[in-house]
Amino acid sequence: MRGGQGAARAPVIQFTNCRILRGRALLREDLWVRGGSILDPEKLFFEERRVADEQRDCGGCILAPGFIDVQINGGFGVDFSQATEDVGSGVALVARRILPHGVTSFCPTLVTSPPEVYRKVLPQIPVKSGGPHGAGVLGVHLEGPFISREKRGAHPEAHLRSFEANAFQDLLAIYGGLDNVRIVTLAPELGRSHEVIRALTALGICVSLGHSVADLGTAEEAVQSGATFITHLFNAMLPFHHRDPGIVGLLTSDRLPLGRHIFYGMIADGIHTNPAALRIAHRAHPEGLVLVTDAVPALGLGNGRHTLGQQEVEVDGLTAYVAGTNTLSGSIAPMDTCVRHFLQATGCSVESALEAASLHPAQLLGLEKHNGTLDFGADADFVVLDDSLHVRATYISGELVWQAEEARQ
């Protein structure tokens, strides 16, 4: 939440000649911003008797909430799972370099690592507001090490763990603490996992199901214990089967707690998920779809070998593999590319594609009152896009933090 005692004295900026994504529709309205928050113009006029101090013509562009990436392993040569002496500078570099792609906040993601890596890295990635320096950090996403060996994907088998007699204390012993953690991905079929899910949920940490061989019944029990997310649907889990659809079946399950909403991540990079699978998932449960990049450190770099945690990754064109194998290892597509591909592949509305990268991840994290929306009172984090959904400018707290070269002319 932005603003403060000085917000009422801050200049009022009116963004004109635009279409605003609000209430699941693109509306031809102006966007009013003051002190980092979105204003209700009627209250401004009739209660404060004020008008705009500055007007900015948006040239007919779309204004959408800033994109939120809840699964990004690094990028531009930075690997969040590497225990360097200055992890913070790497996070800051990625935070800055994702602004041109419309991302205003993100969850740095650590893949399966040895305990010493978690203990060194986690304290160096605090929650941080966004601004001209880069996108905001919402908390860390810990993907592993409590996952299935059979569906480990690019995660190193030597560092996988299971829950022993102490369950939650076992998890704390590996991570060293949870102060900066927002999401934990685990396999629900592991013994005592439901105890851990309940404990994490009680701390306000989102539990995601992934890298798993769980059947539908086990997945439903995990949701009943508090899990609310599925990590990269279809990838690193049992394939859909008509007699037991596995974790995928959660999208249409009738055994979820009343009022519980399940969300699921999708990597819409044109590599990880066939367009038909994207369409099936979206049409089955459109309100729960969350676009994620699952970007690896090779994002923004060329072909060749790069690191991801304890593994080497080989990039060839648009595909990243665990070196020497045909196992996919994250994505090298930025968020705006995923939004455009998702729109083209599913044939969904522009509004739906944009909400999958903004409103839905905000709802997943319980931030929808202030993030992922352009409603009155929300944070003024938004992205300016042309009709083909290419980013023209990115704003955080109503402040321009990136602008395309051609848009400056």
Residue pairs with C-beta under 8 A, 6 or more apart in sequence:
1 37
1 369
1 370
1 379
2 35
2 36
2 37
2 370
2 379
2 380
2 397
2 398
3 34
3 35
3 36
3 37
4 35
6 35
7 34
7 35
7 36
7 37
8 34
8 35
8 48
10 34
10 35
11 34
11 53
11 54
12 32
12 33
12 34
12 39
12 44
12 50
12 51
12 52
12 53
12 54
13 32
13 33
13 34
13 52
13 53
13 54
13 55
13 56
13 398
14 30
14 31
14 32
14 41
14 52
14 54
14 55
14 56
15 30
15 31
15 32
15 33
15 55
15 56
15 58
15 63
16 30
16 55
16 56
16 57
16 58
17 57
17 58
17 59
17 60
18 28
18 29
18 30
18 31
18 58
18 60
18 61
18 62
18 63
18 384
19 26
19 27
19 28
19 60
19 61
19 62
19 63
20 26
20 27
20 29
20 30
20 31
20 63
20 374
21 27
21 62
21 63
21 64
21 65
21 351
21 354
21 355
21 358
21 374
22 29
22 373
22 374
22 375
23 375
24 351
24 355
25 351
26 62
26 350
26 351
30 41
31 38
31 63
31 374
31 382
32 38
32 39
32 40
32 41
32 44
32 52
33 39
33 380
33 398
34 398
35 398
36 379
36 380
36 397
36 398
36 399
37 377
37 378
37 379
37 380
37 398
38 374
38 375
38 376
38 377
38 378
38 379
38 380
39 376
40 376
40 377
44 50
44 51
45 51
58 384
61 384
61 385
61 386
61 392
62 350
62 354
62 384
62 385
62 386
62 387
62 389
63 374
63 382
63 383
63 384
63 385
64 102
64 354
64 358
64 374
64 382
64 383
64 385
65 354
65 358
65 359
65 362
65 371
65 372
65 373
65 374
65 378
65 381
65 382
65 383
66 102
66 103
66 104
66 105
66 135
66 358
66 371
66 381
66 382
66 383
66 394
66 395
66 396
67 101
67 102
67 103
67 104
67 291
67 335
67 336
67 339
67 357
67 358
67 383
68 103
68 104
68 105
68 106
68 138
68 357
68 358
68 361
68 362
68 365
68 371
68 372
69 98
69 103
69 105
69 106
69 107
69 292
69 293
69 295
69 335
69 357
69 361
70 106
70 107
70 138
70 141
70 182
70 183
70 265
70 290
70 292
70 361
70 364
70 365
71 107
71 109
71 141
71 143
71 231
71 232
71 265
71 292
71 293
71 294
72 94
72 98
72 106
72 107
72 108
72 109
72 292
72 293
72 294
72 295
73 79
73 80
73 81
73 109
73 110
73 111
73 294
73 295
73 296
73 297
73 308
73 309
73 330
74 80
74 81
74 90
74 94
74 108
74 295
74 296
74 297
74 299
74 308
75 94
75 97
75 98
75 295
75 296
75 297
75 298
75 299
75 300
76 93
76 94
76 97
76 297
76 299
76 300
76 301
77 297
77 300
77 301
77 306
78 90
78 91
78 93
78 94
78 297
79 90
79 296
79 297
79 306
79 307
79 308
79 309
80 87
80 90
80 91
80 94
80 108
80 109
80 110
80 121
80 125
81 110
81 111
81 113
81 117
81 121
81 308
81 309
81 310
82 90
82 117
82 121
82 307
82 309
83 113
83 116
83 117
83 120
83 121
84 90
86 124
87 120
87 121
87 124
87 125
88 124
88 125
91 108
91 124
91 125
91 137
92 133
92 134
94 106
94 108
94 134
95 106
95 130
95 133
95 134
95 135
95 136
95 137
96 133
96 134
96 135
97 134
97 300
98 106
98 134
98 135
98 334
98 335
99 134
99 135
99 394
99 401
99 402
100 391
100 394
100 402
100 404
101 334
101 335
101 336
101 337
101 391
102 335
102 336
102 339
102 357
102 383
102 385
102 391
102 394
103 135
103 334
103 335
103 394
104 130
104 135
104 136
104 381
104 382
104 383
104 394
104 395
104 396
105 130
105 135
105 136
105 137
105 138
105 371
105 381
106 135
106 136
106 137
106 138
107 137
107 138
107 139
107 140
107 141
107 182
107 183
108 125
108 137
108 140
108 141
109 140
109 141
109 142
109 143
109 294
110 117
110 118
110 121
110 122
110 140
110 141
110 142
110 143
110 144
110 309
111 143
111 144
111 154
111 155
111 308
111 309
112 143
112 144
112 145
112 147
112 152
112 155
112 156
112 159
112 160
112 309
112 310
113 121
113 144
113 145
113 159
113 309
113 310
114 159
114 310
115 173
115 174
115 175
115 176
117 309
118 142
118 174
118 175
118 176
119 175
119 176
119 177
122 140
122 175
122 176
122 177
122 179
122 180
122 181
123 177
123 179
123 180
125 137
125 140
125 180
126 137
126 180
127 137
127 138
127 139
127 180
128 136
128 137
129 136
129 397
130 136
130 381
130 396
130 397
130 401
131 396
131 397
131 399
131 401
132 396
132 399
132 401
134 401
135 396
136 381
136 396
138 182
138 365
138 367
139 180
139 181
139 182
139 183
140 180
140 181
140 182
140 183
141 182
141 183
141 184
141 185
141 208
142 175
142 181
142 183
142 184
142 185
143 155
143 185
143 210
143 211
143 231
144 152
144 155
144 159
144 160
144 185
144 211
145 155
145 159
145 160
145 161
145 174
146 160
146 161
146 162
146 163
146 171
146 184
146 186
146 187
146 190
146 193
146 196
147 155
147 160
147 185
147 186
147 187
147 210
147 211
147 212
148 187
148 189
148 190
148 211
148 212
148 213
149 157
149 160
150 213
151 187
151 211
151 212
151 213
151 236
151 237
151 238
152 160
152 211
152 236
153 211
153 235
153 236
153 327
153 328
153 329
154 308
154 311
154 313
154 322
154 327
154 328
154 329
154 330
155 211
155 309
155 311
156 309
156 310
156 311
158 310
159 310
161 170
161 174
162 190
162 191
163 170
163 171
163 190
163 191
163 192
163 193
163 195
163 196
164 170
164 192
166 173
167 192
167 195
167 196
167 199
168 195
168 196
168 199
168 200
171 184
171 196
171 200
172 178
175 181
178 200
178 203
178 205
181 205
182 205
182 206
182 365
183 205
183 206
183 207
183 208
183 229
183 365
184 200
184 205
184 206
184 207
184 208
185 208
185 209
185 210
185 211
185 231
186 193
186 196
186 197
186 207
186 208
186 209
186 210
187 193
187 209
187 210
187 211
187 212
187 213
187 214
188 194
188 197
188 209
188 212
188 214
188 218
188 219
188 221
188 222
188 227
189 212
189 213
189 214
189 215
189 218
193 222
194 221
194 222
194 225
197 207
197 222
197 225
197 226
197 227
198 225
198 226
200 207
200 226
201 207
201 225
201 226
201 227
202 226
204 366
206 228
206 229
206 364
206 365
207 222
207 226
207 227
207 228
207 229
208 227
208 228
208 229
208 230
208 231
208 265
209 219
209 222
209 223
209 227
209 229
209 230
209 231
209 247
209 250
210 230
210 231
210 232
210 236
210 237
210 247
211 231
211 236
211 237
212 219
212 236
212 237
212 238
212 247
213 237
213 238
213 246
214 222
214 237
214 238
214 246
214 247
215 238
215 244
215 246
216 244
216 245
216 246
216 247
216 249
216 250
216 253
219 246
219 247
219 249
219 250
220 250
220 253
220 255
220 256
223 250
223 253
223 256
223 257
223 260
223 262
224 255
224 256
224 257
228 260
228 261
228 262
228 263
228 364
229 262
229 263
229 264
229 265
229 290
229 364
230 247
230 250
230 262
230 263
230 264
230 265
231 265
232 265
232 266
232 267
232 272
232 292
232 294
233 247
233 248
233 251
233 264
233 265
233 266
233 273
233 281
234 240
234 248
234 272
234 273
234 277
234 281
235 267
235 272
235 273
235 328
237 246
237 247
237 248
238 244
238 246
238 247
238 248
239 246
239 248
240 246
240 248
240 249
250 256
250 262
250 264
251 262
251 264
251 281
251 284
251 285
251 288
252 284
252 285
253 262
256 262
261 287
261 288
261 363
262 285
262 288
263 288
263 289
263 290
263 360
263 361
263 363
263 364
264 281
264 285
264 288
264 289
264 290
265 290
265 291
265 292
265 294
266 273
266 278
266 281
266 289
266 290
266 291
266 292
266 342
266 356
267 273
267 292
267 293
267 294
267 331
267 338
268 278
268 291
268 338
268 339
268 341
268 342
268 345
269 293
269 318
269 331
269 332
269 333
269 337
269 338
269 341
270 318
270 333
270 341
270 345
271 318
271 319
271 328
271 331
271 333
272 294
272 328
272 331
275 345
275 346
278 342
278 345
278 346
279 345
279 346
279 347
281 289
282 289
282 346
282 348
282 352
286 348
286 352
287 360
288 360
289 356
289 360
290 356
290 360
290 361
290 364
291 335
291 338
291 339
291 342
291 356
291 357
291 360
291 361
292 338
293 299
293 331
293 333
293 334
293 335
293 338
294 330
294 331
295 330
295 331
295 332
295 333
295 334
296 306
296 308
296 313
296 320
296 329
296 330
296 331
296 332
297 306
297 307
297 308
297 313
298 304
298 306
298 313
298 315
298 320
298 332
299 331
299 332
299 333
299 334
300 332
300 334
301 315
301 332
302 315
303 315
303 316
303 317
304 314
304 315
305 312
305 313
305 314
305 315
305 323
306 312
306 313
306 314
306 315
306 320
307 313
308 329
308 330
311 322
311 323
311 329
312 322
312 323
313 320
313 321
313 322
313 323
313 329
313 330
314 320
314 321
314 322
314 323
314 324
315 332
318 332
318 333
319 328
319 332
320 328
320 329
320 330
320 331
320 332
321 327
321 328
321 329
322 329
331 338
333 341
335 357
336 389
336 390
336 391
338 357
339 353
339 354
339 356
339 357
339 389
340 353
340 388
340 389
340 390
342 348
342 353
342 356
343 350
343 353
343 389
346 352
346 353
350 389
353 389
354 389
355 372
358 371
358 372
358 373
359 368
359 372
359 373
360 372
361 372
362 368
362 371
362 372
362 373
363 372
365 371
369 377
369 378
370 377
370 378
370 379
371 378
371 379
371 381
374 382
379 397
380 395
380 396
380 397
380 398
381 395
381 396
381 397
382 394
382 395
383 391
383 393
383 394
383 395
384 391
384 392
384 393
384 394
384 395
384 407
385 391
385 392
386 392
390 404
391 402
391 404
392 403
392 404
392 407
393 400
393 402
393 403
393 404
393 407
394 400
394 401
394 402
394 403
395 401
